[in-house]
């Protein structure tokens, strides 16, 4: 389990770096979003896919139980100049091991490794931390869904709106909330009475923006990202993905709405500024001044369109991530096995005070 988590961390950080260097500066927002979702999915699934293929070929990997081999014990073999002394000490110790005779080739010396100590402490801490966090995160996701159902049931007034063959329900909640949208069994848009005072053209801007979020299913995307948090709680790449996806969802919604109003940027910007005014402050609680500035700048720039280079770049990144996972996994497997050997030696050393051990007996104990 820990090996799988560690590999997903390494792959996601590599994916974030590749995305930042080769996709973010060149691709259009919609394709950047698709690329991000693909990289997240690959970071989570590639370790399992490669592990499954390696299992079928009979290769030991780090994602399931497998025999520990002698090669991982090399770091604990005595130095040649120490070997005669270690052998003498082993012969003098009562019940040194369960073998019929003590062999020089089977001698191991425990040496403290502060890096492994830190990793073992961190894994124990993560084990105690991740399960409660997972329960809290899943509970929060369920609460969010329950709150959306509550909004539908408790809204004091509903309006039905039909646009381009699709039906949307405007909800008037009992207390002021930020304008938003979500999809359950119908398409819902959170609305406020004050927004009805806007001119028809400005109301249309707000509606198209929220409809864009419904078309993208952004509510469920945020909920699914929330479910990933317990797994990637201390993963910096997760928070980069979360922030970048949030920004891209807003940028894509802005472009969608701008197309519906014939690219009238001045009208769109005036609506955003009006929603930031004290009269409508509740309607724009989900973005601050920094986010507003980025959105306005994005609208004033020439929009990026699809090109074959974007698709080719994403395919190349996926291939690179695959080969990175294939290279990482066996090395990670070996490090995990070394840590298992170290943990067993450290526990025996702490319990008995001994520093010399039998490799044959140790491997038998680990591979039971």
QUISULWO-V791218 format. One record per residue. RES is the residue in one small letter. PHI is phi in whole degrees, 0 to 359 (none if undefined). Layout:
RES;PHI  RES;PHI
//
This chain:
x;none  x;294  x;295  x;298  x;300  x;297  x;293  x;295  x;298  x;297  x;293  x;292  x;294  x;297  x;298  x;297  x;294  x;296  x;298  x;295  x;272  x;242  x;245  x;304  x;286  x;241  x;275  x;290  x;306  x;298  x;282  x;295  x;295  x;299  x;297  x;298  x;296  x;295  x;294  x;297  x;297  x;293  x;299  x;277  x;261  x;303  x;303  x;289  x;295  x;294  x;298  x;295  x;296  x;294  x;297  x;296  x;269  x;79  x;269  x;288  x;228  x;264  x;261  x;213  x;294  x;209  x;295  x;275  x;263  x;294  x;298  x;282  x;267  x;301  x;297  x;252  x;287  x;295  x;293  x;306  x;287  x;272  x;302  x;299  x;294  x;298  x;295  x;297  x;296  x;297  x;294  x;279  x;283  x;282  x;50  x;298  x;204  x;265  x;286  x;292  x;211  x;284  x;244  x;298  x;292  x;261  x;282  x;231  x;245  x;282  x;235  x;293  x;235  x;294  x;294  x;294  x;301  x;295  x;296  x;293  x;295  x;295  x;294  x;294  x;294  x;296  x;299  x;280  x;264  x;289  x;296  x;300  x;296  x;297  x;296  x;296  x;296  x;295  x;298  x;295  x;298  x;294  x;295  x;298  x;296  x;297  x;293  x;295  x;297  x;300  x;299  x;297  x;284  x;261  x;299  x;286  x;208  x;230  x;233  x;259  x;234  x;244  x;222  x;50  x;81  x;244  x;251  x;231  x;251  x;272  x;260  x;252  x;292  x;294  x;228  x;300  x;227  x;296  x;298  x;199  x;212  x;203  x;238  x;243  x;278  x;224  x;271  x;240  x;233  x;284  x;233  x;226  x;300  x;298  x;291  x;291  x;281  x;290  x;300  x;307  x;296  x;285  x;299  x;297  x;300  x;298  x;296  x;295  x;297  x;290  x;296  x;299  x;296  x;295  x;297  x;276  x;57  x;292  x;300  x;288  x;297  x;295  x;293  x;295  x;297  x;297  x;291  x;283  x;301  x;300  x;285  x;248  x;299  x;247  x;262  x;297  x;296  x;300  x;288  x;294  x;300  x;299  x;294  x;294  x;294  x;299  x;295  x;294  x;300  x;293  x;293  x;294  x;296  x;297  x;294  x;299  x;293  x;297  x;296  x;286  x;248  x;60  x;57  x;277  x;295  x;299  x;296  x;297  x;295  x;297  x;292  x;300  x;293  x;294  x;290  x;273  x;287  x;304  x;296  x;245  x;303  x;296  x;281  x;233  x;292  x;274  x;217  x;263  x;296  x;298  x;295  x;298  x;298  x;297  x;293  x;295  x;297  x;296  x;288  x;278  x;274  x;292  x;294  x;272  x;247  x;296  x;216  x;297  x;298  x;297  x;296  x;298  x;298  x;294  x;297  x;298  x;297  x;297  x;295  x;299  x;294  x;297  x;293  x;296  x;297  x;294  x;281  x;288  x;300  x;295  x;292  x;294  x;301  x;295  x;295  x;295  x;295  x;300  x;291  x;296  x;298  x;298  x;298  x;294  x;295  x;295  x;294  x;294  x;295  x;291  x;283  x;252  x;80  x;282  x;243  x;252  x;218  x;262  x;295  x;299  x;291  x;297  x;295  x;297  x;294  x;289  x;261  x;297
//
